[in-house]
Amino acid sequence: MTAEPALTGLPQLDPAAFRRAMAEFASGVTVITGMDGAEPVGFACQSFASVSLEPPLVLFCADHRGRTWPLIRASGRFCVNILGEDQQDLCGRFGSSKGLKYQGLDWETSRWDTPSLPGVLLRVHASVHSVHAEGDHDVVIGRILEVEHVNDGRPMVFFRSRFGLDEPAPLLTPEMWFGSGQWG
């Protein structure tokens, strides 16, 4: 692997402008869940993708400043709960640093000892395969243990800082996605 060439004289990219630019890329929305001992933990995440079929690998990105990701990393296993378009309540619950995320929620423990959320489209159960620190995030590579189809439906899509493509949906607060420093 070669080192990145020195890039001098480039203008500084404003983080807010970069965020607005990346809002032009539509993404699905997930909740990454895991266990901290006997306590369930989780966070909303829109940076999720498949990586490899052989071996079966996925990735997600988690903010270094987050409180939840280090707990999941220590457990060694996680579940990616892929949200349906009508699950804004789950997204808000797990995207906020306030409140008890599992309070009053009907969730189950999977056979992989990870929290499985109700009514999602798909659950991807995985073990932490590798972690790469990049900028202010960790790029987490997970080895697939099981893929569990749960529900037929349309996915939750996040585009231009809103849910959905068909009609304008309520704008999320900046804290929910970027400002709290609590993601992951």
HUBEL-V169105 format. One record per residue. BURIAL is + if it has 16 or more other ideal C-beta (glycine too) atoms within 10 Angstrom, else -. D_LAST is the distance of its C-alpha to the last C-alpha in Angstrom with 1 decimal. Layout:
burial: [BURIAL/BURIAL]
d_last: [D_LAST/D_LAST]
This chain:
burial: [-/-/-/-/-/-/-/-/-/-/-/-/-/-/-/-/-/-/-/-/-/-/-/-/-/-/+/+/+/+/+/+/+/+/+/-/-/-/-/+/+/+/+/+/+/+/+/+/-/-/-/-/-/-/-/+/+/+/+/+/+/+/+/-/-/+/-/+/+/-/+/+/+/-/+/-/+/+/+/+/+/+/+/+/+/-/+/+/-/+/+/-/+/+/+/+/+/-/-/-/+/+/-/-/+/-/-/-/-/+/-/+/-/+/+/+/+/-/-/+/+/+/+/+/+/+/-/+/+/-/-/-/-/-/-/-/+/+/+/+/+/+/+/+/+/-/-/+/-/+/-/-/-/-/+/+/+/+/-/-/+/-/+/+/-/-/-/-/+/-/-/+/-/-/-/+/+/-/-/+/-/+/+/+]
d_last: [28.7/30.0/28.5/27.5/30.5/30.5/30.0/31.9/33.2/30.5/29.6/26.2/23.9/22.8/19.0/20.0/22.5/20.2/17.7/20.9/22.2/19.1/19.5/22.6/20.8/20.3/17.4/16.6/13.8/11.9/9.9/8.4/9.9/11.1/13.2/13.3/17.1/18.5/15.7/13.6/9.8/7.6/5.6/7.7/7.8/11.1/11.1/12.7/16.1/18.8/19.9/23.0/25.5/27.1/25.1/22.8/19.4/16.4/13.5/10.1/8.2/4.8/5.4/7.4/7.5/4.4/6.2/4.9/4.3/7.7/9.2/8.9/10.1/12.9/14.0/14.6/14.2/12.1/13.3/12.6/14.3/15.9/16.9/20.4/21.8/22.6/19.2/18.1/18.1/15.3/13.3/14.1/13.4/9.8/9.3/10.7/10.0/13.6/15.4/15.2/13.3/15.8/18.8/21.6/19.7/21.8/19.6/20.8/20.0/20.6/23.0/20.1/18.9/15.7/15.4/17.2/17.0/20.4/22.0/19.5/21.3/20.0/18.0/17.2/17.1/16.3/16.2/14.3/17.1/16.0/13.4/14.5/13.4/14.3/14.5/11.5/9.1/9.4/11.3/11.1/14.4/15.1/18.6/19.6/21.2/22.1/21.9/22.8/24.2/24.1/25.3/27.3/26.4/25.0/21.4/19.3/19.5/17.9/20.5/21.6/19.0/20.4/20.3/23.1/26.0/29.0/29.0/27.2/24.5/23.2/21.2/17.7/17.3/15.7/13.4/11.9/10.9/11.0/12.6/10.8/8.6/6.3/3.7/0.0]
